Amino acid sequence: MTTYEMHIPGEVCNYIIKTLRITPKEIVFTKLCEFILEQASKQLDPQRKGIAIVVAQCMPPSHGKVRTLRETIGLGTAPWGHDSGQSFRLLGIESLAGSAVAEGGLKSNRNLTDTSSRQAGYRDRWEMSAAATPIMRAGEIAGVLLASSTQPDYFTEPLNDLLEQYAGWLALLYENKDFYPAQDIALNALPSYDKQRMLLANFSQRVAGIMTGQAQDGHPITVDQAEYIVWQQIEAELLSSITS
């Protein structure tokens, strides 16, 4: 029977604290987020049976409310590969991550192949079970930490507790403006990734087009800023397709 360390090692916590103190603001988020996900992967799946861990952040409010979550960074072990973010997407209330946000606490689905289950979430490729917990601070939510396993019934209570601990450390990386009170969040249902894929297929071209247009207008922007605009456009198009 596999045993797991039930707490994040002290040296990991010390590294996070030290890095927060000395690392420039513009790079500290990416540096520490990748580090935290790597450590979580090792601890949640020490036998490397197959795990993917993804952070999804609240999109800015649309019509006064946060309507979707956007996957922003992730990693995985085989069969996902190191970068599980090769197919980032938007998530809504239909997802396990969305359910965790809506209820303000950890949600898990121990067998995603059970179509008769009333548990939240849907199965992606290779995924047999999953757990998601909000990234919270002072009762407000910035996003979700989502973990998926190739094994059914994988996320036991101790592993769920570990996931919550790592989400707590991730919460330190976000700025105050990234957090939203529950009353400002009303997630919509979104189409599946297969249906989102058409909008995401030309993502890079859309980003390049916006950057070119802004430069021609004399207001050049960065790649990150252009990507942010495209995600807002995609969100609007998806929400419109639901209501039309």
Accessible surface in RSA format (square Angstrom, percent):
REM  Atomic radii and reference values for relative SASA: ProtOr
REM  Chains: A
REM  Algorithm: Lee & Richards
REM  Probe-radius: 1.40
REM  Slices: 20
REM RES _ NUM      All-atoms   Total-Side   Main-Chain    Non-polar    All polar
REM                ABS   REL    ABS   REL    ABS   REL    ABS   REL    ABS   REL
RES MET A   1   235.22 121.8 151.82 100.5  83.39 198.6 129.00 109.7 106.21 140.7
RES THR A   2    39.47  28.1  21.75  22.0  17.72  42.2  18.49  24.8  20.99  31.7
RES THR A   3   119.37  84.9  99.87 101.2  19.50  46.5  71.43  95.9  47.94  72.5
RES TYR A   4    43.71  20.4  28.38  16.1  15.33  39.9  24.40  18.3  19.30  23.8
RES GLU A   5   102.62  58.9  86.12  65.2  16.50  39.3  42.39  82.0  60.22  49.2
RES MET A   6    78.42  40.6  74.21  49.1   4.22  10.0  74.09  63.0   4.33   5.7
RES HIS A   7   125.39  68.5 125.27  87.1   0.12   0.3  87.52  90.2  37.87  44.1
RES ILE A   8    15.34   8.7   3.66   2.7  11.68  28.2   3.66   2.6  11.68  31.7
RES PRO A   9    29.60  21.6  24.01  21.9   5.59  20.3  29.60  24.4   0.00   0.0
RES GLY A  10    45.57  56.2   0.00   N/A  45.57  56.2  34.56  94.8  11.01  24.7
RES GLU A  11   126.16  72.4 115.78  87.6  10.38  24.7  60.70 117.4  65.46  53.4
RES VAL A  12     9.40   6.2   8.45   7.7   0.95   2.3   9.40   8.2   0.00   0.0
RES CYS A  13    24.50  18.5  24.50  27.3   0.00   0.0  10.76  27.3  13.74  14.8
RES ASN A  14    98.09  67.6  93.45  90.3   4.64  11.2  26.04  62.7  72.05  69.6
RES TYR A  15    84.51  39.5  79.55  45.3   4.96  12.9  65.94  49.6  18.57  22.9
RES ILE A  16     0.14   0.1   0.14   0.1   0.00   0.0   0.14   0.1   0.00   0.0
RES ILE A  17    82.20  46.8  81.66  60.8   0.54   1.3  82.03  59.1   0.17   0.5
RES LYS A  18   130.35  63.6 129.55  79.5   0.81   1.9  73.00  65.7  57.36  61.1
RES THR A  19     5.59   4.0   5.04   5.1   0.55   1.3   1.20   1.6   4.39   6.6
RES LEU A  20    58.31  32.5  37.10  26.5  21.21  53.3  37.28  26.2  21.02  56.6
RES ARG A  21   198.66  83.4 160.07  81.6  38.60  91.9  45.67  62.4 153.00  92.7
RES ILE A  22   122.61  69.8  91.49  68.2  31.12  75.0  98.55  71.0  24.06  65.3
RES THR A  23    18.62  13.2   4.75   4.8  13.87  33.1   4.62   6.2  14.00  21.2
RES PRO A  24    70.18  51.1  58.29  53.1  11.89  43.2  69.98  57.8   0.20   1.2
RES LYS A  25   147.96  72.2 131.85  80.9  16.11  38.4  85.33  76.8  62.63  66.7
RES GLU A  26   144.85  83.2 105.79  80.0  39.06  93.0  63.04 121.9  81.81  66.8
RES ILE A  27    88.86  50.6  86.85  64.7   2.01   4.8  88.34  63.6   0.52   1.4
RES VAL A  28    18.70  12.3  18.70  16.9   0.00   0.0  18.70  16.2   0.00   0.0
RES PHE A  29    58.55  29.3  58.54  36.3   0.02   0.0  58.54  35.5   0.02   0.0
RES THR A  30    72.73  51.7  71.98  73.0   0.76   1.8  41.41  55.6  31.32  47.3
RES LYS A  31    97.09  47.4  86.82  53.3  10.27  24.4  49.30  44.4  47.79  50.9
RES LEU A  32     0.00   0.0   0.00   0.0   0.00   0.0   0.00   0.0   0.00   0.0
RES CYS A  33     0.02   0.0   0.02   0.0   0.00   0.0   0.00   0.0   0.02   0.0
RES GLU A  34    88.64  50.9  86.51  65.4   2.12   5.1  25.37  49.1  63.27  51.7
RES PHE A  35    46.11  23.1  39.61  24.5   6.51  16.9  45.54  27.6   0.57   1.6
RES ILE A  36     0.14   0.1   0.14   0.1   0.00   0.0   0.14   0.1   0.00   0.0
RES LEU A  37     0.63   0.4   0.63   0.5   0.00   0.0   0.63   0.4   0.00   0.0
RES GLU A  38    46.05  26.4  46.05  34.8   0.00   0.0  23.73  45.9  22.32  18.2
RES GLN A  39    35.75  20.0  34.34  25.1   1.41   3.3   0.27   0.6  35.47  26.9
RES ALA A  40     0.10   0.1   0.10   0.2   0.00   0.0   0.10   0.1   0.00   0.0
RES SER A  41     0.52   0.4   0.52   0.7   0.00   0.0   0.00   0.0   0.52   0.7
RES LYS A  42   100.77  49.2  95.24  58.4   5.53  13.2  53.12  47.8  47.65  50.8
RES GLN A  43    21.17  11.8  13.66  10.0   7.51  17.9  19.24  41.0   1.93   1.5
RES LEU A  44     0.00   0.0   0.00   0.0   0.00   0.0   0.00   0.0   0.00   0.0
RES ASP A  45     1.34   0.9   1.34   1.3   0.00   0.0   0.74   1.8   0.59   0.6
RES PRO A  46    67.19  49.0  37.75  34.4  29.44 107.0  41.56  34.3  25.63 159.3
RES GLN A  47   104.68  58.5  76.90  56.2  27.78  66.1  35.33  75.2  69.35  52.6
RES ARG A  48   103.37  43.4  82.12  41.9  21.25  50.6  51.30  70.1  52.07  31.6
RES LYS A  49    95.47  46.6  74.29  45.6  21.19  50.4  41.61  37.5  53.87  57.4
RES GLY A  50     0.86   1.1   0.00   N/A   0.86   1.1   0.00   0.0   0.86   1.9
RES ILE A  51     0.31   0.2   0.31   0.2   0.00   0.0   0.31   0.2   0.00   0.0
RES ALA A  52     6.82   6.3   5.84   9.0   0.98   2.2   5.84   8.2   0.98   2.6
RES ILE A  53     0.01   0.0   0.01   0.0   0.00   0.0   0.01   0.0   0.00   0.0
RES VAL A  54    15.83  10.4  15.81  14.3   0.02   0.0  15.81  13.7   0.02   0.0
RES VAL A  55     0.00   0.0   0.00   0.0   0.00   0.0   0.00   0.0   0.00   0.0
RES ALA A  56     0.75   0.7   0.75   1.2   0.00   0.0   0.75   1.1   0.00   0.0
RES GLN A  57    40.36  22.6  40.11  29.3   0.24   0.6   4.98  10.6  35.38  26.8
RES CYS A  58     7.72   5.8   0.00   0.0   7.72  18.1   0.00   0.0   7.72   8.3
RES MET A  59     2.92   1.5   2.17   1.4   0.75   1.8   1.01   0.9   1.91   2.5
RES PRO A  60    32.68  23.8  30.13  27.5   2.55   9.3  30.13  24.9   2.55  15.9
RES PRO A  61    64.34  46.9  40.01  36.5  24.33  88.4  40.01  33.0  24.33 151.2
RES SER A  62    25.27  21.4  19.44  25.9   5.83  13.4  12.12  25.8  13.15  18.4
RES HIS A  63   172.83  94.5 131.10  91.1  41.74 106.8  95.76  98.7  77.08  89.7
RES GLY A  64    56.53  69.7   0.00   N/A  56.53  69.7  35.78  98.2  20.76  46.5
RES LYS A  65    69.54  33.9  69.54  42.7   0.00   0.0  40.34  36.3  29.19  31.1
RES VAL A  66     0.00   0.0   0.00   0.0   0.00   0.0   0.00   0.0   0.00   0.0
RES ARG A  67    53.74  22.6  53.74  27.4   0.00   0.0   3.51   4.8  50.23  30.4
RES THR A  68     0.00   0.0   0.00   0.0   0.00   0.0   0.00   0.0   0.00   0.0
RES LEU A  69     0.00   0.0   0.00   0.0   0.00   0.0   0.00   0.0   0.00   0.0
RES ARG A  70    53.86  22.6  53.86  27.5   0.00   0.0   0.67   0.9  53.19  32.2
RES GLU A  71     7.64   4.4   7.35   5.6   0.30   0.7   0.00   0.0   7.64   6.2
RES THR A  72    34.81  24.8  13.72  13.9  21.10  50.3  14.76  19.8  20.05  30.3
RES ILE A  73    28.79  16.4  27.78  20.7   1.01   2.4  28.79  20.7   0.00   0.0
RES GLY A  74     9.33  11.5   0.00   N/A   9.33  11.5   0.01   0.0   9.33  20.9
RES LEU A  75    12.22   6.8  12.17   8.7   0.04   0.1  12.17   8.5   0.04   0.1
RES GLY A  76     3.31   4.1   0.00   N/A   3.31   4.1   0.00   0.0   3.31   7.4
RES THR A  77    20.06  14.3  14.57  14.8   5.50  13.1  20.06  26.9   0.00   0.0
RES ALA A  78    76.57  70.4  65.09 100.5  11.47  26.1  66.28  93.3  10.29  27.3
RES PRO A  79    58.25  42.5  36.42  33.2  21.84  79.4  43.82  36.2  14.43  89.7
RES TRP A  80    32.27  13.0  27.93  13.5   4.34  10.2  14.94   8.0  17.33  28.1
RES GLY A  81    33.30  41.1   0.00   N/A  33.30  41.1  32.96  90.4   0.34   0.8
RES HIS A  82   128.57  70.3 115.89  80.6  12.68  32.4  73.60  75.9  54.97  64.0
RES ASP A  83    80.58  56.4  74.97  74.6   5.61  13.3  31.84  74.9  48.75  48.6
RES SER A  84    17.38  14.7   2.10   2.8  15.28  35.2   3.17   6.8  14.21  19.9
RES GLY A  85    11.20  13.8   0.00   N/A  11.20  13.8   0.15   0.4  11.06  24.8
RES GLN A  86   139.48  78.0  99.57  72.8  39.92  95.0  46.02  98.0  93.46  70.9
RES SER A  87    44.25  37.4  37.85  50.5   6.40  14.7  19.39  41.3  24.86  34.8
RES PHE A  88    48.94  24.5  41.16  25.5   7.78  20.2  41.16  25.0   7.78  22.3
RES ARG A  89    29.49  12.4  29.49  15.0   0.00   0.0   1.31   1.8  28.17  17.1
RES LEU A  90     0.50   0.3   0.00   0.0   0.50   1.3   0.00   0.0   0.50   1.3
RES LEU A  91     5.58   3.1   5.58   4.0   0.00   0.0   5.58   3.9   0.00   0.0
RES GLY A  92     0.00   0.0   0.00   N/A   0.00   0.0   0.00   0.0   0.00   0.0
RES ILE A  93    66.88  38.1  58.80  43.8   8.09  19.5  58.80  42.3   8.09  21.9
RES GLU A  94    54.64  31.4  35.09  26.5  19.55  46.5  44.00  85.1  10.64   8.7
RES SER A  95     4.77   4.0   4.66   6.2   0.12   0.3   4.77  10.2   0.00   0.0
RES LEU A  96    10.36   5.8   7.79   5.6   2.58   6.5   7.79   5.5   2.58   6.9
RES ALA A  97     0.60   0.6   0.12   0.2   0.48   1.1   0.12   0.2   0.48   1.3
RES GLY A  98     0.00   0.0   0.00   N/A   0.00   0.0   0.00   0.0   0.00   0.0
RES SER A  99    10.90   9.2   9.72  13.0   1.18   2.7   5.39  11.5   5.51   7.7
RES ALA A 100     0.00   0.0   0.00   0.0   0.00   0.0   0.00   0.0   0.00   0.0
RES VAL A 101     6.56   4.3   0.23   0.2   6.32  15.2   0.23   0.2   6.32  17.1
RES ALA A 102    65.03  59.8  24.25  37.4  40.78  92.8  32.95  46.4  32.08  85.0
RES GLU A 103   117.27  67.3  82.54  62.4  34.74  82.7  37.98  73.5  79.29  64.7
RES GLY A 104    33.91  41.8   0.00   N/A  33.91  41.8  13.23  36.3  20.68  46.3
RES GLY A 105    25.37  31.3   0.00   N/A  25.37  31.3  25.31  69.5   0.05   0.1
RES LEU A 106    43.51  24.2  20.70  14.8  22.81  57.3  20.70  14.5  22.81  61.4
RES LYS A 107    54.74  26.7  52.49  32.2   2.24   5.3  15.23  13.7  39.51  42.1
RES SER A 108    26.70  22.6  16.59  22.1  10.11  23.3   0.08   0.2  26.63  37.3
RES ASN A 109     5.32   3.7   5.26   5.1   0.06   0.1   0.00   0.0   5.32   5.1
RES ARG A 110   102.97  43.2 102.69  52.3   0.28   0.7  31.18  42.6  71.79  43.5
RES ASN A 111    53.06  36.6  51.98  50.2   1.08   2.6  12.73  30.6  40.33  39.0
RES LEU A 112    17.99  10.0   2.61   1.9  15.37  38.6   4.24   3.0  13.74  37.0
RES THR A 113    58.31  41.5  37.22  37.7  21.09  50.3  28.83  38.7  29.48  44.6
RES ASP A 114    64.92  45.5  50.64  50.4  14.29  33.8  15.62  36.8  49.30  49.2
RES THR A 115   139.11  98.9 103.28 104.7  35.83  85.4  79.51 106.8  59.60  90.1
RES SER A 116    96.43  81.5  65.70  87.7  30.72  70.8  55.79 118.8  40.64  56.9
RES SER A 117    37.40  31.6  10.83  14.5  26.57  61.2  14.71  31.3  22.69  31.8
RES ARG A 118   240.59 101.0 203.23 103.6  37.36  89.0  80.99 110.7 159.60  96.7
RES GLN A 119    85.93  48.0  68.06  49.7  17.87  42.5  34.03  72.4  51.90  39.4
RES ALA A 120    27.98  25.7  14.45  22.3  13.53  30.8  25.09  35.3   2.89   7.6
RES GLY A 121    24.66  30.4   0.00   N/A  24.66  30.4   1.13   3.1  23.54  52.7
RES TYR A 122    80.11  37.4  66.44  37.8  13.66  35.6  66.51  50.0  13.60  16.8
RES ARG A 123   116.74  49.0  88.13  44.9  28.61  68.1  21.05  28.8  95.69  58.0
RES ASP A 124    47.68  33.4  40.59  40.4   7.10  16.8  23.31  54.9  24.38  24.3
RES ARG A 125   178.82  75.1 160.01  81.6  18.81  44.8  68.52  93.6 110.30  66.9
RES TRP A 126    89.71  36.0  78.46  38.0  11.24  26.4  66.11  35.2  23.60  38.3
RES GLU A 127    11.65   6.7  11.65   8.8   0.00   0.0   1.89   3.6   9.76   8.0
RES MET A 128    43.92  22.7  43.92  29.1   0.00   0.0  37.92  32.2   6.01   8.0
RES SER A 129     0.01   0.0   0.01   0.0   0.00   0.0   0.01   0.0   0.00   0.0
RES ALA A 130     2.09   1.9   1.89   2.9   0.20   0.5   1.89   2.7   0.20   0.5
RES ALA A 131     0.00   0.0   0.00   0.0   0.00   0.0   0.00   0.0   0.00   0.0
RES ALA A 132     0.00   0.0   0.00   0.0   0.00   0.0   0.00   0.0   0.00   0.0
RES THR A 133     5.09   3.6   5.09   5.2   0.00   0.0   0.00   0.0   5.09   7.7
RES PRO A 134     7.60   5.5   1.56   1.4   6.04  22.0   1.56   1.3   6.04  37.5
RES ILE A 135     0.00   0.0   0.00   0.0   0.00   0.0   0.00   0.0   0.00   0.0
RES MET A 136    66.90  34.6  52.07  34.5  14.82  35.3  37.46  31.8  29.44  39.0
RES ARG A 137    74.10  31.1  66.32  33.8   7.78  18.5  46.22  63.2  27.88  16.9
RES ALA A 138   104.75  96.3  54.00  83.3  50.75 115.4  74.31 104.7  30.43  80.6
RES GLY A 139    52.01  64.1   0.00   N/A  52.01  64.1  28.83  79.1  23.18  51.9
RES GLU A 140    60.83  34.9  60.79  46.0   0.04   0.1  10.10  19.5  50.73  41.4
RES ILE A 141     5.65   3.2   5.65   4.2   0.00   0.0   5.65   4.1   0.00   0.0
RES ALA A 142     0.00   0.0   0.00   0.0   0.00   0.0   0.00   0.0   0.00   0.0
RES GLY A 143     0.00   0.0   0.00   N/A   0.00   0.0   0.00   0.0   0.00   0.0
RES VAL A 144     0.02   0.0   0.00   0.0   0.02   0.1   0.00   0.0   0.02   0.1
RES LEU A 145     0.11   0.1   0.11   0.1   0.00   0.0   0.11   0.1   0.00   0.0
RES LEU A 146    25.95  14.5  25.74  18.4   0.21   0.5  25.74  18.1   0.21   0.6
RES ALA A 147     0.00   0.0   0.00   0.0   0.00   0.0   0.00   0.0   0.00   0.0
RES SER A 148    10.65   9.0  10.65  14.2   0.00   0.0   2.44   5.2   8.21  11.5
RES SER A 149     0.99   0.8   0.99   1.3   0.00   0.0   0.11   0.2   0.88   1.2
RES THR A 150    25.11  17.9  15.49  15.7   9.62  22.9  15.29  20.5   9.83  14.9
RES GLN A 151    58.72  32.8  58.72  42.9   0.00   0.0   7.07  15.0  51.65  39.2
RES PRO A 152    59.78  43.6  49.95  45.5   9.83  35.7  49.95  41.2   9.83  61.1
RES ASP A 153    81.33  57.0  70.04  69.7  11.29  26.7  19.88  46.8  61.45  61.3
RES TYR A 154    20.24   9.5  14.46   8.2   5.78  15.0  16.01  12.0   4.23   5.2
RES PHE A 155     2.35   1.2   0.34   0.2   2.01   5.2   0.34   0.2   2.01   5.8
RES THR A 156    51.98  37.0  50.33  51.0   1.65   3.9  47.71  64.1   4.27   6.5
RES GLU A 157   144.49  83.0 135.68 102.6   8.80  21.0  50.35  97.4  94.13  76.9
RES PRO A 158    52.32  38.1  45.07  41.1   7.25  26.4  51.94  42.9   0.38   2.3
RES LEU A 159     1.24   0.7   1.24   0.9   0.00   0.0   1.24   0.9   0.00   0.0
RES ASN A 160    21.58  14.9  21.58  20.9   0.00   0.0   7.03  16.9  14.55  14.1
RES ASP A 161    61.11  42.8  59.57  59.3   1.54   3.6  16.15  38.0  44.96  44.8
RES LEU A 162     0.00   0.0   0.00   0.0   0.00   0.0   0.00   0.0   0.00   0.0
RES LEU A 163     0.00   0.0   0.00   0.0   0.00   0.0   0.00   0.0   0.00   0.0
RES GLU A 164    77.38  44.4  68.25  51.6   9.13  21.7  19.13  37.0  58.24  47.6
RES GLN A 165    47.78  26.7  36.02  26.3  11.77  28.0  34.65  73.8  13.13  10.0
RES TYR A 166     1.01   0.5   1.01   0.6   0.00   0.0   0.05   0.0   0.96   1.2
RES ALA A 167     3.00   2.8   2.75   4.2   0.25   0.6   3.00   4.2   0.01   0.0
RES GLY A 168    39.52  48.7   0.00   N/A  39.52  48.7  32.48  89.1   7.05  15.8
RES TRP A 169    47.72  19.2  46.51  22.5   1.21   2.9  34.07  18.2  13.66  22.2
RES LEU A 170     0.03   0.0   0.03   0.0   0.00   0.0   0.03   0.0   0.00   0.0
RES ALA A 171     3.08   2.8   3.08   4.7   0.00   0.0   3.08   4.3   0.00   0.0
RES LEU A 172    84.64  47.1  67.48  48.3  17.16  43.1  67.82  47.6  16.82  45.3
RES LEU A 173    15.21   8.5   0.00   0.0  15.21  38.2   1.85   1.3  13.36  35.9
RES TYR A 174    10.73   5.0   2.82   1.6   7.91  20.6   4.38   3.3   6.36   7.8
RES GLU A 175    74.89  43.0  68.40  51.7   6.49  15.4  32.63  63.1  42.26  34.5
RES ASN A 176   123.06  84.9 108.87 105.2  14.19  34.2  33.92  81.6  89.14  86.2
RES LYS A 177   149.31  72.8 123.87  76.0  25.44  60.6 102.08  91.9  47.23  50.3
RES ASP A 178    21.46  15.0  18.95  18.9   2.51   5.9   2.37   5.6  19.09  19.0
RES PHE A 179    14.52   7.3   4.39   2.7  10.13  26.4   4.39   2.7  10.13  29.0
RES TYR A 180    34.68  16.2  34.67  19.7   0.00   0.0  18.76  14.1  15.91  19.6
RES PRO A 181    33.90  24.7  33.03  30.1   0.87   3.1  33.90  28.0   0.00   0.0
RES ALA A 182    71.59  65.8  59.75  92.2  11.84  26.9  61.43  86.5  10.16  26.9
RES GLN A 183   125.79  70.3 111.73  81.7  14.05  33.5  60.86 129.5  64.93  49.2
RES ASP A 184    49.11  34.4  49.11  48.9   0.00   0.0   4.25  10.0  44.87  44.7
RES ILE A 185    25.04  14.2   6.77   5.0  18.26  44.0   6.77   4.9  18.26  49.6
RES ALA A 186    39.92  36.7  30.41  46.9   9.51  21.6  39.14  55.1   0.78   2.1
RES LEU A 187    22.27  12.4   0.83   0.6  21.45  53.9   0.83   0.6  21.45  57.7
RES ASN A 188    40.37  27.8  34.88  33.7   5.49  13.2   6.26  15.1  34.12  33.0
RES ALA A 189    48.96  45.0  43.64  67.3   5.32  12.1  43.64  61.5   5.32  14.1
RES LEU A 190    11.37   6.3   0.00   0.0  11.37  28.6   0.32   0.2  11.06  29.8
RES PRO A 191    21.43  15.6  10.40   9.5  11.04  40.1  19.31  15.9   2.12  13.2
RES SER A 192    58.95  49.8  46.70  62.3  12.25  28.2  47.69 101.5  11.27  15.8
RES TYR A 193    41.10  19.2  37.44  21.3   3.66   9.5  23.23  17.5  17.87  22.0
RES ASP A 194    98.10  68.7  86.10  85.7  12.00  28.4  26.27  61.8  71.83  71.6
RES LYS A 195   135.70  66.2 129.43  79.4   6.27  14.9  72.78  65.5  62.93  67.0
RES GLN A 196     2.31   1.3   2.31   1.7   0.00   0.0   0.00   0.0   2.31   1.8
RES ARG A 197   114.71  48.2 114.67  58.5   0.03   0.1  51.77  70.8  62.93  38.1
RES MET A 198   150.79  78.1 130.71  86.5  20.08  47.8  95.54  81.2  55.24  73.2
RES LEU A 199    47.14  26.3  46.11  33.0   1.03   2.6  47.14  33.1   0.00   0.0
RES LEU A 200    23.61  13.1  13.93  10.0   9.67  24.3  14.03   9.9   9.58  25.8
RES ALA A 201    81.01  74.5  43.65  67.4  37.36  85.0  54.95  77.4  26.06  69.0
RES ASN A 202    64.27  44.3  63.94  61.8   0.33   0.8  20.29  48.8  43.98  42.5
RES PHE A 203    36.27  18.1  35.87  22.2   0.40   1.0  35.87  21.7   0.40   1.1
RES SER A 204    83.00  70.1  74.69  99.7   8.31  19.2  39.98  85.1  43.02  60.3
RES GLN A 205   119.24  66.7 107.78  78.8  11.46  27.3  60.21 128.2  59.03  44.8
RES ARG A 206    49.94  21.0  40.81  20.8   9.13  21.7  27.11  37.0  22.83  13.8
RES VAL A 207    11.26   7.4  11.26  10.2   0.00   0.0  11.26   9.8   0.00   0.0
RES ALA A 208    54.97  50.5  49.78  76.8   5.20  11.8  54.33  76.5   0.64   1.7
RES GLY A 209    43.26  53.4   0.00   N/A  43.26  53.4  33.94  93.2   9.32  20.9
RES ILE A 210    33.06  18.8  26.30  19.6   6.76  16.3  32.14  23.1   0.92   2.5
RES MET A 211    55.39  28.7  52.13  34.5   3.26   7.8  43.50  37.0  11.90  15.8
RES THR A 212    73.14  52.0  67.21  68.1   5.93  14.1  47.19  63.4  25.96  39.2
RES GLY A 213    27.13  33.5   0.00   N/A  27.13  33.5  26.43  72.5   0.70   1.6
RES GLN A 214    56.21  31.4  55.60  40.6   0.61   1.4   1.02   2.2  55.19  41.9
RES ALA A 215    56.58  52.0  39.70  61.3  16.87  38.4  40.47  57.0  16.11  42.7
RES GLN A 216   145.59  81.4 106.48  77.8  39.11  93.1  43.74  93.1 101.85  77.2
RES ASP A 217   102.85  72.0  78.02  77.7  24.83  58.7  21.67  51.0  81.18  81.0
RES GLY A 218    54.35  67.0   0.00   N/A  54.35  67.0  32.53  89.3  21.82  48.9
RES HIS A 219   121.28  66.3 116.65  81.1   4.62  11.8  76.05  78.4  45.23  52.6
RES PRO A 220   102.63  74.8  80.41  73.3  22.22  80.8  81.14  67.0  21.49 133.6
RES ILE A 221    35.64  20.3  21.26  15.8  14.38  34.7  26.02  18.7   9.62  26.1
RES THR A 222    79.61  56.6  73.66  74.7   5.94  14.2  76.89 103.3   2.71   4.1
RES VAL A 223    77.15  50.8  74.73  67.7   2.42   5.8  74.73  64.9   2.42   6.6
RES ASP A 224   108.04  75.7 101.36 100.9   6.68  15.8  30.24  71.2  77.80  77.6
RES GLN A 225    93.45  52.3  88.22  64.5   5.23  12.5  32.44  69.0  61.02  46.3
RES ALA A 226     0.00   0.0   0.00   0.0   0.00   0.0   0.00   0.0   0.00   0.0
RES GLU A 227    59.44  34.1  59.44  45.0   0.00   0.0   3.88   7.5  55.55  45.4
RES TYR A 228    91.10  42.5  89.14  50.7   1.96   5.1  72.77  54.7  18.34  22.6
RES ILE A 229    57.25  32.6  57.20  42.6   0.05   0.1  57.20  41.2   0.05   0.1
RES VAL A 230     0.00   0.0   0.00   0.0   0.00   0.0   0.00   0.0   0.00   0.0
RES TRP A 231    17.19   6.9  17.19   8.3   0.00   0.0  10.75   5.7   6.43  10.4
RES GLN A 232    70.96  39.7  66.28  48.4   4.68  11.1  18.87  40.2  52.09  39.5
RES GLN A 233    68.84  38.5  63.33  46.3   5.51  13.1  28.71  61.1  40.12  30.4
RES ILE A 234     0.00   0.0   0.00   0.0   0.00   0.0   0.00   0.0   0.00   0.0
RES GLU A 235     8.49   4.9   8.49   6.4   0.00   0.0   0.00   0.0   8.49   6.9
RES ALA A 236    60.24  55.4  50.51  78.0   9.73  22.1  56.20  79.1   4.05  10.7
RES GLU A 237    66.97  38.4  57.68  43.6   9.28  22.1  40.37  78.1  26.59  21.7
RES LEU A 238     4.46   2.5   4.32   3.1   0.14   0.4   4.46   3.1   0.00   0.0
RES LEU A 239    21.82  12.2  21.04  15.0   0.78   2.0  21.44  15.1   0.37   1.0
RES SER A 240    62.60  52.9  57.03  76.1   5.57  12.8  28.35  60.4  34.26  48.0
RES SER A 241    63.00  53.2  39.55  52.8  23.45  54.0  42.86  91.3  20.14  28.2
RES ILE A 242    77.47  44.1  53.31  39.7  24.15  58.2  55.57  40.0  21.89  59.4
RES THR A 243   110.29  78.4  73.04  74.0  37.25  88.8  64.85  87.1  45.44  68.7
RES SER A 244   119.05 100.6  53.48  71.4  65.57 151.1  74.19 158.0  44.86  62.8
END  Absolute sums over single chains surface
CHAIN  1 A    12307.8       9810.1       2497.7       6694.4       5613.4
END  Absolute sums over all chains
TOTAL         12307.8       9810.1       2497.7       6694.4       5613.4
